[in-house]
Amino acid sequence: MPKLEYHQFLTSRRVTAKMSDPSELEKRSTEATASRPLKFSVLQLALAVVIAGVSDIVGAFTSLAPPIGWVVDIVTAALLFVVLGWQWLLLPGLVLEAIPGVGIVPFWLLVVGAIAVLGTPRPKMGQH
């Protein structure tokens, strides 16, 4: 492509790619968040964060005694299932916490944060 045609191509692309009005983008984003109800109440999320935080703190100290850490993690998973309902993301958190030496990473807090932000991914049955 000669230089002049390339320049015309670029300038024509800039003209077609107009930026939207920022206030219009703000309206769209607030409409999307306002129309989507929260899946969990603030109380549920706060309780789940407290449970996960306490478990991660206790788990950091029980990393030298894995059976005690496993009991703490099973109790934590059970409490989080009671508070948040059945969430698939809790199962990988339980598996990661069961690995010796990995308990110092706050996986329960990360899992609860992921559930709060992303929700639980559902498998799509019947789609290829």
C-alpha positions in Angstrom: 0.0 0.0 0.0 1.5 3.4 -0.9 2.2 5.8 1.8 -0.6 8.2 0.9 -3.3 5.5 0.7 -2.1 4.1 4.1 -2.5 7.6 5.6 -6.0 8.0 4.2 -6.9 4.5 5.5 -5.7 5.5 9.0 -7.5 8.8 9.0 -10.7 7.2 7.8 -10.5 4.7 10.6 -10.1 7.5 13.2 -13.2 9.2 11.9 -15.3 6.1 12.1 -14.1 5.2 15.6 -15.8 8.0 17.4 -15.6 8.1 21.2 -18.9 8.0 23.0 -20.0 10.8 25.4 -18.5 10.0 28.9 -21.9 10.7 30.5 -23.5 8.2 28.3 -21.0 5.6 29.3 -21.6 6.4 33.0 -25.4 6.0 32.5 -24.9 2.6 30.8 -22.6 1.3 33.6 -25.0 2.5 36.4 -28.0 1.0 34.6 -26.2 -2.3 34.3 -25.2 -2.5 37.9 -28.6 -1.1 39.1 -30.6 -3.6 37.1 -28.5 -6.6 38.3 -29.5 -7.5 41.9 -26.8 -8.7 44.3 -26.9 -12.4 44.8 -25.8 -12.2 48.4 -26.8 -9.8 51.1 -24.2 -7.6 52.7 -24.6 -9.5 55.9 -23.9 -12.8 54.2 -20.8 -11.5 52.5 -19.5 -9.9 55.7 -20.0 -13.1 57.6 -18.3 -15.1 54.9 -15.3 -12.8 54.9 -15.0 -13.0 58.7 -15.2 -16.8 58.6 -12.6 -17.0 55.8 -10.3 -14.5 57.5 -10.4 -16.3 60.8 -9.8 -19.6 59.1 -6.8 -18.3 57.1 -5.3 -16.9 60.3 -5.8 -20.1 62.2 -4.7 -22.1 59.2 -1.4 -20.2 59.0 -0.6 -21.4 62.5 -1.7 -25.0 62.0 0.3 -25.5 58.8 2.8 -27.5 60.9 0.1 -29.9 62.1 -1.8 -30.8 58.9 -4.6 -32.9 60.6 -5.6 -29.9 62.7 -5.5 -27.7 59.6 -7.7 -30.2 57.7 -10.3 -30.1 60.4 -10.3 -26.3 60.4 -10.6 -26.3 56.6 -13.5 -28.8 56.6 -15.3 -26.7 59.2 -14.7 -23.5 57.2 -16.0 -25.1 54.0 -19.1 -26.3 55.9 -19.7 -22.8 57.4 -19.2 -21.1 54.1 -21.7 -23.6 52.4 -24.2 -22.7 55.1 -23.7 -18.9 54.7 -23.4 -18.7 50.9 -25.2 -21.8 49.8 -23.8 -24.3 47.3 -20.9 -22.6 45.5 -18.6 -24.6 43.2 -15.7 -22.3 43.9 -15.5 -23.5 47.5 -14.4 -26.9 46.5 -11.1 -25.9 44.8 -10.5 -23.7 47.9 -10.9 -26.7 50.1 -8.5 -28.8 47.9 -5.9 -26.0 47.9 -6.0 -25.5 51.6 -5.5 -29.3 52.1 -2.1 -29.2 50.5 0.6 -29.0 53.2 2.5 -25.8 53.3 0.0 -23.9 51.1 -2.1 -22.9 54.1 -0.1 -19.7 54.6 -1.7 -18.2 51.4 -5.2 -16.8 52.2 -7.1 -19.0 49.8 -10.4 -18.8 51.7 -10.4 -15.0 51.5 -9.6 -15.2 47.8 -12.4 -17.7 47.2 -15.0 -15.6 49.0 -13.8 -12.5 47.1 -14.1 -14.4 43.8 -17.6 -15.6 44.7 -18.7 -12.1 45.7 -17.3 -10.5 42.5 -17.9 -13.3 39.9 -20.6 -15.5 41.4 -20.3 -19.2 40.7 -19.7 -20.3 37.1 -22.4 -22.7 35.9 -21.5 -25.4 33.4 -23.5 -25.0 30.2 -25.2 -28.3 29.4 -26.0 -29.3 25.9 -23.7 -26.7 24.2 -20.6 -27.7 22.3 
